[in-house]
Amino acid sequence: MIRLAQDSDVPRLQDIERAAGKVFAEVGMNAVAEDEPPTREVLLGYLKDGRSWVHAGGDGVAMAYILVDVIDGCAHLEQISVHPDHSRRRVGRGLVEHVADWARERELAALTLTTFRDVAWNGPYYERCGFRWLTDAEVTPGLRELRKAEAEHGLDRWPRGCMRRELSTMAPVDRKP
């Protein structure tokens, strides 16, 4: 079940982020694994703006979440995290497709994101979800600013880039559970 995130979800979202981050240590990215989740205030900002959704189990407890910004006329996937206990079940993909529908309703041109190129559950995963890597010339001003902030945060220690998935030409993906 995908629903808008609620105030009561915030501690769980932070727990999901910590758990999802730990897998980065397995590929030598300890700084990413140890990075703190978004603060309560940041998460509440997304909630209040209606730009945060969770995938919840039958018990209503979140197992994954997504945060979305609007950058340069596109829905930007700021953060998507799936608790490792629920990975490989299309939970993340369901959230991406939910946001794609949300973006289409708002007549946004595309989905964008920034991610690690070589981490299997990052760049290669998003390619399977219909995203493509942007060339440097295609990176929009807002994404350039975001990448600059990410570099200042130390994320460029590993290959990273911007991706985009057009919405006007991409039919909704089958959402089997």
C-alpha positions in Angstrom: 0.0 0.0 0.0 1.4 3.4 -1.0 0.2 6.4 0.9 1.3 9.9 1.8 3.8 9.8 4.7 2.4 11.0 8.1 4.1 12.7 11.0 4.0 9.4 13.0 6.1 7.8 10.2 9.1 10.1 10.7 11.0 7.9 13.2 10.4 4.9 11.0 11.7 6.7 7.9 14.9 7.5 9.8 15.2 3.8 10.8 14.7 2.8 7.2 17.4 5.2 6.0 19.9 3.9 8.6 19.2 0.2 7.7 19.3 0.9 3.9 22.5 2.8 4.3 24.3 -0.1 6.0 24.5 -2.0 2.8 26.9 0.6 1.4 29.5 -0.6 3.9 29.5 -3.9 2.1 30.8 -2.2 -1.0 33.4 -0.1 0.8 31.3 3.1 1.0 31.5 3.5 4.8 31.0 7.2 4.7 27.6 6.7 3.0 26.7 3.9 5.3 27.4 6.1 8.3 25.7 9.2 7.0 22.8 10.4 9.2 19.2 10.2 7.8 17.3 13.4 7.1 16.4 15.3 10.2 12.8 15.3 11.6 12.5 18.9 10.4 13.5 18.1 6.8 11.2 15.1 6.7 8.3 17.1 8.1 8.9 19.7 5.4 8.4 17.0 2.7 5.3 15.7 4.5 3.7 19.1 4.8 4.3 19.8 1.1 2.8 16.4 0.1 6.0 15.2 -1.5 6.7 12.1 0.7 5.2 8.7 0.3 5.7 5.4 2.0 5.1 1.8 1.0 3.5 0.3 4.0 2.7 -3.3 4.9 -0.6 -4.7 5.9 0.0 -3.5 9.4 0.4 0.1 8.2 4.1 0.2 9.1 6.4 1.8 6.4 8.9 -0.5 4.7 10.1 2.1 2.2 9.8 5.8 1.4 10.5 8.4 -1.2 11.0 12.1 -1.1 10.4 14.3 -4.1 11.5 17.8 -5.1 10.6 19.7 -8.3 13.7 20.8 -10.0 13.7 22.5 -13.4 10.2 21.4 -14.3 10.9 17.8 -13.3 10.0 15.5 -10.4 13.3 14.9 -8.8 13.6 11.8 -6.7 15.6 13.3 -3.8 15.7 10.1 -1.7 14.3 6.6 -2.1 15.1 4.0 0.6 13.8 0.5 1.1 14.4 -1.4 4.3 16.7 -4.3 3.5 14.2 -6.8 4.9 11.9 -5.8 2.0 14.3 -5.4 -0.9 14.0 -7.2 -4.2 10.2 -7.1 -4.0 9.5 -4.2 -6.4 8.7 -2.0 -3.4 11.1 0.8 -4.6 9.8 0.5 -8.2 6.3 0.9 -7.0 7.2 4.1 -5.3 9.0 5.4 -8.5 5.9 4.6 -10.5 3.6 6.3 -8.0 5.7 9.4 -8.3 5.7 9.1 -12.1 1.9 9.2 -12.0 2.0 12.2 -9.6 4.4 14.0 -11.9 2.2 13.3 -15.0 -0.8 14.7 -13.2 1.2 17.9 -12.7 2.4 17.9 -16.3 6.0 17.6 -15.3 8.3 16.6 -18.1 10.4 13.9 -16.5 11.7 12.2 -13.4 15.3 13.0 -12.4 17.7 11.7 -9.8 21.3 11.7 -8.8 23.0 8.5 -7.9 26.1 6.3 -7.8 27.0 5.0 -11.2 28.5 1.6 -10.2 26.5 0.5 -7.2 24.1 -2.3 -8.4 21.1 -1.0 -6.5 21.7 2.6 -7.8 22.7 3.4 -11.4 22.2 0.0 -12.9 18.8 -0.4 -11.1 17.5 2.9 -12.3 18.5 2.1 -15.9 16.2 -1.0 -15.6 13.5 1.4 -14.4 13.8 3.4 -17.7 16.2 6.2 -16.6 19.2 7.2 -18.7 22.4 8.9 -17.7 22.6 12.6 -18.7 25.6 14.0 -20.5 27.3 17.0 -18.9 25.6 19.2 -21.5 22.2 17.9 -20.6 22.5 18.6 -16.8 20.1 21.4 -16.0 21.0 24.4 -13.8 19.1 23.0 -10.8 20.7 19.6 -11.1 24.2 21.3 -11.3 23.5 23.1 -8.1 22.4 19.8 -6.4 25.5 18.0 -7.7 27.7 20.8 -6.3 26.1 20.4 -2.9 26.5 16.6 -3.1 30.2 17.1 -4.0 30.6 19.4 -1.0 29.1 16.7 1.2 31.7 14.2 -0.1 29.6 12.1 -2.3 31.8 12.5 -5.3 34.4 10.2 -3.8 32.6 7.6 -5.9 31.4 7.8 -9.5 28.1 9.7 -9.5 25.9 11.3 -12.0 22.4 12.6 -13.0 19.7 10.4 -14.6 16.4 11.2 -16.3 13.3 9.4 -17.4 11.0 11.1 -19.8 7.3 10.9 -18.8 5.6 11.9 -22.0 7.0 8.9 -23.9 7.1 6.3 -21.0 4.0 4.3 -20.5 3.2 3.3 -16.9 5.1 0.2 -15.8 3.2 -3.0 -14.8 2.9 -2.8 -11.0 2.6 -6.4 -10.0 3.0 -6.8 -6.3 
